[in-house]
Amino acid sequence: MVEAALQPADRSLRRPGRLAKALARRVLVPLLGRRDLLLVKRRPFDPGLRAEGRDAPCFGYTMIGLRRLANIRHCVEDVLARSVPGDLAEAGVWRGGAAIFMRALLAVHGVTDRTVWVADSFRGLPAPASPQDGDDFSQHAYLRADRRQVMANFQRFGLLDGQVRFLEGWFKDTLPTAPIERLAVLRLDGDLYSSTLETLRSLYDRVSPGGYVIVDDYHAYEYCRRAVTDFLRERGLAPALTTIDWAGVYWQVPGP
């Protein structure tokens, strides 16, 4: 079994380090996974990487980093202060961390009349629909978090209640008919061209004037940026986009 799993170069005892890594990657890791165990490599904490959301924490609730979390707080607290009507929504939630943070902000401010909408397939990213869609992340197990796991994460903070609503499925199937009336904050984290464009086409018109649209991957992926550009062009819109960090941008929806 071991011999069949290794490439010829890996089998050479003249490279014991490569052999050990190959054994761990192709034999030990799957065996541990079947026993609900995980083999990890410890890395030193880098506050700069964490602030920028570049370290992809293995056991974290979110990978967006402190600057994008601070942006969520700014947007949510601003719409609350100005009484901009509408709920909060995130399309593409991974393990739920950013959406949990939204719900926590409502709790801290004693807001009981707004809902946090949690939209995701809860089985990872779809395969690209076309070459313009972007890279294929559909086989990345790290990016998958099922609905039960996300609900458990909300529950861990005591924030799973009637103010949290789940929209499970591909965006093209769930968002056009989602029972959302108005939004004050819409956050997109769908990575792909089609996921970004489908979310904007389905939900942008429900964002109240004075509300915010946040795009997590705008600078990170050219195809996400192109989806935003194409949408704004087809609508004849030219909002002032503000950069959050190396990846994200946001803008405020103008009044009528």
ABEGO torsion letter per residue (X at the ends): XAAAABBAAAABAABAAAAAAAAAAAAAAAAAAAAGBBBBBBBBBBAAAAAAGAAGBAABABAAEAAAAAAAAAAAAAAAAAGBBEBBBBBGAEAGAAAAAAAAAAAAAGBAABBBBBBBAGAEBBBBABAAAEBBAAABAAABBBAAAAAAAAAAAGABBAABBBBBEBAAAAAAABABABBABBBBBAGBAAAAAAAAAAAAAABBBGBBBBBAAAAABAAAAAAAAAAAAAAGBBBBBBBABAABBBBBBBBX
